[in-house]
Amino acid sequence: MRLKLIVALVSEHKTDIVVRAARDAGATGATIVTGARGEGLTPGRTFLGLELESIRDIVLFLVVEPRAREILERIRDAANFDSEGGSGIAFQIDVEDAVGMVTQLPAIYEDLITEI
């Protein structure tokens, strides 16, 4: 089975929106790493030496390849990545191998079979 890792870097207030959109598109789970900081095209603003940037979350989805593009697009649309500057970014990476997905395989297979 070919897998993709989708990585979404989002403002913390959009994390639940992104996870819900990915699940609706076929993702069977997510890992959320909280408290990340990042900087986009322009450096963040400060006030008296305190950063005013919002905290970001890193949301990881390990998904089957046939679902990856749809999930990526749903994340983009739900979080307004293309219309709202600084709202986040998402990308996918090929995964060579993975273990520990035994409990998710029945749901993945059922989803793929009903699509065919």
N, C-alpha and C positions, 0 to 999 in steps of 0.2 A: 504494500500500500504506500503510495507516495503522499508525503506530508509537507505542509508549509507551516512556518511559524510566522504568525502575524503579530507585529509589535506596534502598539498604539501608544503614543505619548500625548496625554490629554490633560487639560485642566481638571483638577480634582472634582469640580462640580459637574463634569461631564462623564465621569467614569461609569456611573450606573447606566447612563444613556447609551454609551458605547457597548457595554456588556450586553444590555438588552437587545440592541440592534444586531450584534454578532450572534447571539443565541437564536434570534428570530430567523437569521439567515443560515443556520445550521451548525454553529459552533457548539460543542458539547461541554465546554468548560472554559475557565479563564483563571489566570494567575495575575494578581494585582500587587505591584510593588509601589508603595506609597512614599511620598515625601521627596520626589526627585526634583531637581532644579535644572532649568535649561535656559537657553538664550537664543532668540531667533535672529532675524536679519539686523535688527537694531538692538543695541544693549538695553537692558532693563533700566527702569527709572529708580532713582533713590530719593529719599527725603531725610535730610540730616544723617546721612550715612546708612540708613535702613533701606533695604531693598523692598520695593513695592510689587515685585513679581509674585504671581500666585504659584502655589505649590502644584506640581504636576504629578500624575501617576503614570506608571508604566504598566500597560495591560498586555499580557501575553496570551495568545490563543494558538494552540496546536491543532491544526485542522487538516482534513483531507484535501488534496489538491483540487479536485473538481469543485469544491465549495469556496476555495480561497478568494477568488476574484470577487464573487458576489458578497462575501463577508466584508472584504476590504471596502467595497463600494458602499455597503450599508453603513459601515462605521463612518466613512467620509460624510455621507449625507446626514446621518443622525447628529454628528458633532459639528456640522457646518464648516468642515475644514477648508473648503474652497471659497466660502463666502465671508468668513469671519476671521480676520487676521489674528494670529496668535492662539487659535483654538486648538491646535494640535497637528499631529502628523501621524500617518500609519504607513507601514511597509511590510512586505513579506519576504521571507528567506526560505530557501530550500532546506529541508531537513533530511539528512542522510539516513538516520535511523532513530528509533525511539523505543523505550520500554515503559511499562507501567500504565498502559492504556487499555488493559484487558476489560475493565468494567465499562468502558465507553464503546468498545467495538460493536456490541449488538445494536446500539442506537445509530452508530455510524453506518453500519451495513444496511439496516432497515431504511434509513433515510436515502441512501444511494440507490437501493433496489426500487423503492417507490418512484424515484425520479426516472428510472429507465423504463 
